[in-house]
Amino acid sequence: MVKTGASGRFSIEIGELAQTNYQLRLVAIHQGGQKSRFNYTYSVSADGPDLSPFDSSLPTDEIRQAFLSNDRDQLAAIVADVTARYPNSAIQRRAQHFYNLLRGPELIDLLTQPADVTRVDLTWAQWVSANTGWGPARRGSVPETGTLEVGGRFFTSGLYAHAPSSYVFNLGNHWKTFKSSYGIRDDNPGSVVFVVRGDGRELFRSALITDHRLRQLEVDVTGVQRLELIVEDGGNGNGGDWGIWIEPALER
């Protein structure tokens, strides 16, 4: 185990390597006990190791730190750098996403959307109330690590919903269908149940979720005035219960 310095940097020693392919696997343990895993595949030739795979992956930590520190100027500089070096790449999209979050997205009023708007992302919709079992409610990110990740995939759309949590939206009887994926954030060993209520009536209840597989739901919300998205703990306390609503949307 290696501890990071004040700058967040660390060093490790790797012995002499044969000329073949390798994978470096790192596990980062955060102050809150959560873990993040990073896998880097690289090769060694007669000229030495090819470190280019690390070049495009390492900015991830800089992006996260700038976002969690609310350093908009630093994040803007990172966006410019990775856009120039890796245009249209996953790392460029990640940097741009977190910069947009710090800039502050314009929120959607569900009650005043024109009739020709047939779909809205609830990630960016105005809510009546929102609360979680650990930390503040968040759009498009989670505490500490920043990223919405379920099933090994990174998402820009989603609501952080550590159990017990509740997000309440006024629909005004303007919408017909609620769709969403859902799951426990990767590297968090929780157990949760996802629930959807419309005007106090239960419309959906998931089975007990203990893995990190992404699941989908579709619920009829015709006639519903108030929609509530709930994540309950699995009955054994809420430690590690990092539930996430992924790409929650309303359609009509």
Secondary structure, 3 states (H helix, E strand, C coil): CCCCCCCCCCCCCCCCCCCCEEEEEEEEECCCCCEEEEEEEEEEECCEEECHHHHHHCHHHHHHHHHHCCCHHHHHHHHHHHHHHCCCCHHHHHHHHHHHHHHCCCCECCCCCCCCCCEEEHHHECCCEEECCCCCCEECCECCCECEEECCEEECCEEEEECCEEEEEECCCCCCEEEEEEEECCCCCCCEEEEEEECCEEEEECCCECCCCCEEEEEECCCCCEEEEEEEECCCCCCCCEEEEEEEEEEC
